[in-house]
């Protein structure tokens, strides 16, 4: 045991060194996990399918901070217990007991060598996506990617990577590595895949860290029964009041109301959880088999949201007041839109934000708003949007379809809601036949198509859009191929139409074209001089992602790319970040993702 502790201490020291060595990345300046649009992705995999062509996205706090929150370990004792030897014996006995309890036939045990939901054959990243990169470094990149992530496509790419069945890097425990991946998924808003990922590890292999993250993932889904197989080991390893209180909930779910009452009374006396958190636990216990507790929840006077409140209120079918979410991260839109216990009208309130995040697809949004049309609880605004979306797909004639789409875009607020509106109409936009008669709507149509990766449909508008317009820029970046490099005159025309602050759209257009090698070298130098922007400027982060690309490590490049996209919006992502991201992704065979990220940058800067 002493040797094990020494090894753990050495690994921790090495990881700590990485924290200080790693640059401050990115601070300078239920859908399918397959990329949308590049061929129709299958539903969540039931059997392996051929991967589509390579053509083809929040800050951890404490339980009192905005969601998501991490559990804080109890402080270590400063003294030496005279019964330490006896305690170690007890711990070893408990470990043996747990090993027996969770024993499964050898053939059914799941290895920690490679943990994930989707394989390379079914659309995931390759097993060796991280190459020989040190696990401690990768773990620090993941843990320091605290978001928010400016790019929807960056999030989509990262979600696919984190869910892929990749080899556990050297130097990290497989269960802990799974925990960090799931924790990043939660921070990005993907509660459903985070839960699926933690459930890929056998309960007997759970570490303290995986217990901590698993509870967050289960609560984010309102899944109380999912905690039950982990409750006793969670109490032992984490020693957290919520794990102790979960005993009462699980006893009630099993119909053992006597035990549930004993646990909840013990929790009240010992203060495992207090106030509204205790009342919610009572309500959850009352919802169990033969539960007879009638608990009324009063939200008045309650400040803020935490994982326990979120999960228990969702599980019991309650929607807390919006004010409690005021200081929570935007990832909660992704959690809330995927809660199956709420009505379509309720979930639709979060659909646009979740679509902009990259955790809710065009198909998801169309399905949801189809349900809204049948939901009698839908308010006028939500119903009107659903009716406009229906018209965008079914109206007679392209002009009528465009009118319906324009109404959706026009009525959306700037930012995430507008981004989500473009996602919502993507496949409707792809139904419109390219025609000069619709040239005035081409910018919106092309932008909408590219949010879902419908690159070939978008490229078909290349002869309709006017040089220097947004639609022209997006086809130059997003089309699967381009015959001729972009010249200075076209860039200058775009600059003349650019009303972004400091011509940031123009700078990102230059960076994207340069990263894709779709610009004349002389035009790149001249236009960069006009903008006073050096898109190839190197930093510690850019050298790291370039080195990973040189080694051909798709996974490492994708992680570093997302780390470099940490910002509240595209307006503050430096042009050199976009250049190195696009160039590196392209070098490792992720050109489709590179094109979509570049097009997104210019659309939303």
Secondary structure, DSSP 4 states (H G I P E B T S, - for coil): -HHHHHHHHHHHHHHHHHHHHS--TT------SSPSSSSPPPSS-SS--PPPPS------B-TTSSSSBPPPPPPPPSS--TTHHHHHHHHHHHHHHHHHHT---GGGPPPSSEE-SB-GGGTS--TTTTTT--HHHHHHHHHH--S-BS-HHHHHHHHHHHHB-EEPPTTS-HHHHHHHHHHHHHHHT-HHHHHHHHTTS-GGG--HHHHHHHHHHHHHTT-SGGGGGGHHHHHHHH--HHHHHHHHHHHHHTT-HHHHHHHHHHHHHHTSS-HHHHHHHHHHHHTSTT---------TT--S--HHHHHHHHHTT----GGGGTTS-TTHHHHHHT-TTS-HHHHHTTHHHHHHHTSS-HHHHHHHHHHHTT-TT--HHHHHHHHHHHHHHHSSSHHHHHHHHHHHHHTSPTTHHHHHHHHHTHHHHHTSPP-GGGGGGHHHHHHHHHHTT-HHHHHTTTTTSPTTSHHHHHHHHHSS--SSPBPHHHHHHHHHH--SGGGHHHHHHHHHHHHTT-B-HHHHHHHHHHHT--TT---HHHHHHHHHHHTT-HHHHHHHHHHTTBSSSGGGS-HHHHHHHHHHHHHTT-HHHHHHHHHHHHHH-
